[in-house]
Amino acid sequence: MNKQVFLLAVLLAVFVRCEEPPLASGVAGGCRWAFSGAPRSPTLTISGAGAIPDYAHPLMHGDRLAPWHAHRRRIKTVIIGDSVTAIGDWAFYDCRRLTAVSVGRSVARIGGSSFAYCRGLTSLSLGVSVAAIGPDAFRACGSLTAVRLPASVRALSHYAFSDCRNLTAIRVDEGNPAYSSDGGVVFNKDRTTLVVYPAGKTGDYAIPSSVTAIGWSAFAGCRGLTAVTIPDSVRFIGDFAFHQCLGLTTVVNHSPAPQFIEGRAVFSFVDTDVCTLQVPSGAVEAYRKASGWQDFKTIAGL
């Protein structure tokens, strides 16, 4: 009899554990959230219809933090329900233990810095309705190695995947009308603008001859990039294009005339005293006088 009572008590304890209520829950805009502190996989689930509101950086606006901010160092999984329509700015900022994110099928916008500094993130599943990914959305997600952008994405903001130091491939769905990818590098649809070069790629890279423009911050944070070849088809280079390419030692530029450079930070934090610029032999003097290019200590003819 005592044995039966004991077994019944064990079963009841297991049942109670399975039905254990979330550690914390509440409302966020038109959504509801619940944090379950299961030891192996603490999970934050966002449900309901509507948008997760915009929040703010904790050091700048401490009164505008996501309601789950106090649990951010424990969350390992985030599940965004299929009726949620948007993820606000800074929503999951600095969830350092976060490893997996599943974005529901109705989410159209992923806000700026929404998952920035989620350093443990390895698995990212984007829903089929994501149209806009904000600036710095996944900045410094250092464990990401590959990302797939759905056909729905129309706007990929600057620095969306910057400083993701192990990210080597961003692949775009072939049905996407705005973007395409080749070798894990993101271009516009007709491949005339290079949009994002993944920060985890290493070695040298030759920009395709179809490219006429290098986008704003396109190579930013690519610390392992050692050499880049720019074809003579390129006519425009956006600001911060090679920002913090700390390993860059050689730039080969085939344009017979210096390209238009937007701003003064195209090669910011590149050691232009060490990095060599190679240009057509007849254009050396023009580059030595051109804004942005004149910063290179060594400009040699090809």
Helices and strands as residue ranges (DSSP letters): H 2-18, E 24-28, E 31-36, E 43-47, E 50-51, G 69-71, E 77-80, E 84-87, E 100-102, E 109-110, E 123-125, E 132-133, E 146-149, E 155-156, E 169-172, E 179-182, E 185-188, E 193-196, E 203-206, E 213-214, E 225-230, E 236-237, E 250-253, E 260-261, E 276-279, G 281-283, H 284-289, E 298-301
